[in-house]
Amino acid sequence: MARFQMNDHDRYRIEAARRELATAKELDMGDDEAMARTIGRLEVALAQLLEMLDEEER
């Protein structure tokens, strides 16, 4: 994997993804609405991380 320079925005996105993952680990699996919200947030976080990596490949 190629290494690249991260800027402040990249670091923010990584930290936000870590926060969402930590929140998901503490989630009550019996709460369907919370599960749906968390899955949506995780999808967004993952998409942003992948976008960040794709920007570096160009």
Backbone bond lengths (Angstrom), bond angles and torsions (degrees), N, CA, C in turn:
res aa  C-N    CA-C-N  psi(-1)  N-CA   C-N-CA  omega(-1)  CA-C   N-CA-C  phi
1 M - - - 1.444 - - 1.523 109.27 -
2 A 1.287 116.01 132.63 1.459 121.18 -179.87 1.519 110.45 -72.13
3 R 1.295 115.80 142.56 1.468 120.41 175.80 1.518 108.19 -93.48
4 F 1.325 115.10 149.86 1.453 119.10 -179.21 1.518 109.36 -145.22
5 Q 1.296 115.48 164.90 1.458 121.93 178.99 1.520 109.61 -84.33
6 M 1.320 116.17 128.77 1.461 119.87 177.25 1.523 109.24 -96.13
7 N 1.319 114.53 141.16 1.456 118.70 174.13 1.530 108.71 -99.81
8 D 1.316 117.58 -179.74 1.463 121.40 -177.77 1.528 112.04 -61.02
9 H 1.317 116.96 -37.22 1.458 120.47 179.46 1.530 111.07 -65.68
10 D 1.312 117.52 -40.34 1.461 121.73 176.81 1.526 110.40 -61.38
11 R 1.319 116.53 -45.15 1.468 120.55 179.15 1.521 111.18 -62.38
12 Y 1.323 116.77 -39.02 1.458 121.15 177.63 1.529 110.38 -62.11
13 R 1.322 116.99 -45.28 1.466 120.82 -179.02 1.523 111.34 -64.15
14 I 1.313 117.31 -37.93 1.466 120.82 177.73 1.523 110.10 -66.67
15 E 1.317 117.77 -44.16 1.460 120.90 178.73 1.529 111.08 -64.27
16 A 1.321 117.49 -39.10 1.466 120.81 177.65 1.530 110.40 -63.49
17 A 1.311 117.42 -39.88 1.469 120.98 177.98 1.525 110.38 -64.91
18 R 1.320 116.75 -39.45 1.468 120.10 177.43 1.523 111.36 -64.01
19 R 1.334 116.72 -39.46 1.469 120.08 177.98 1.521 110.76 -64.21
20 E 1.322 117.14 -43.12 1.464 120.61 179.33 1.530 110.62 -63.50
21 L 1.311 117.28 -39.77 1.461 120.72 178.54 1.527 110.38 -65.16
22 A 1.320 117.80 -42.33 1.465 121.03 177.93 1.521 110.99 -62.53
23 T 1.322 116.53 -40.10 1.461 120.79 177.87 1.522 110.34 -63.74
24 A 1.314 117.14 -41.83 1.463 121.45 -179.15 1.522 111.48 -63.59
25 K 1.322 117.23 -34.28 1.464 120.73 -179.73 1.520 111.92 -67.13
26 E 1.329 117.53 -25.60 1.457 121.71 -178.41 1.523 112.80 -97.05
27 L 1.303 117.63 5.63 1.451 123.40 -173.65 1.521 113.00 -70.16
28 D 1.323 115.71 141.86 1.461 122.18 173.01 1.528 107.42 -80.06
29 M 1.314 116.80 112.11 1.467 121.46 -175.63 1.524 112.68 -66.86
30 G 1.309 117.71 -13.67 1.454 121.03 179.42 1.511 113.63 -84.54
31 D 1.315 117.31 -9.21 1.468 122.37 -178.66 1.527 109.13 -96.22
32 D 1.328 116.10 97.44 1.467 120.86 -175.61 1.524 113.29 -60.75
33 E 1.328 116.85 -40.26 1.472 119.46 -179.22 1.521 111.09 -66.40
34 A 1.317 117.01 -41.86 1.467 120.49 178.22 1.525 110.29 -65.25
35 M 1.321 116.27 -38.13 1.472 120.13 177.88 1.527 110.28 -62.03
36 A 1.326 116.52 -46.09 1.468 120.29 -179.07 1.523 110.83 -62.65
37 R 1.324 116.91 -43.81 1.474 120.96 178.70 1.516 110.73 -61.18
38 T 1.329 115.67 -45.91 1.463 119.89 -177.56 1.523 111.47 -65.58
39 I 1.314 117.08 -41.44 1.467 119.72 177.66 1.526 110.00 -61.19
40 G 1.321 117.24 -41.68 1.463 120.73 177.13 1.517 112.20 -61.24
41 R 1.317 116.19 -43.39 1.473 120.05 179.52 1.519 111.46 -66.23
42 L 1.325 116.44 -38.96 1.464 119.72 177.57 1.522 111.23 -65.86
43 E 1.331 116.75 -38.16 1.466 120.69 176.96 1.523 110.69 -61.12
44 V 1.332 116.82 -44.28 1.463 120.93 179.22 1.519 110.42 -63.73
45 A 1.330 116.87 -45.26 1.465 120.67 -179.50 1.525 110.87 -60.96
46 L 1.326 116.59 -43.67 1.462 120.00 179.19 1.526 111.34 -65.13
47 A 1.317 116.65 -42.52 1.460 120.02 178.39 1.525 111.20 -60.49
48 Q 1.335 116.85 -40.59 1.468 120.37 179.48 1.527 111.21 -66.60
49 L 1.328 117.28 -39.77 1.459 119.93 178.28 1.530 111.00 -65.36
50 L 1.320 115.93 -42.09 1.468 119.17 178.17 1.525 110.97 -65.39
51 E 1.319 116.74 -38.58 1.469 120.94 176.96 1.524 110.41 -61.55
52 M 1.329 115.90 -40.95 1.459 120.91 179.13 1.531 109.81 -61.04
53 L 1.327 117.11 -42.88 1.457 120.64 179.04 1.521 111.47 -67.97
54 D 1.327 116.62 -40.05 1.462 120.20 178.98 1.514 111.98 -63.22
55 E 1.331 117.39 -36.22 1.472 120.83 178.75 1.520 110.45 -61.72
56 E 1.312 117.20 -34.65 1.466 121.39 -177.90 1.521 112.33 -74.70
57 E 1.328 117.81 -23.63 1.454 120.54 -178.32 1.530 112.12 -77.89
58 R 1.313 116.98 -19.35 1.474 120.07 -177.34 1.479 113.24 -77.38
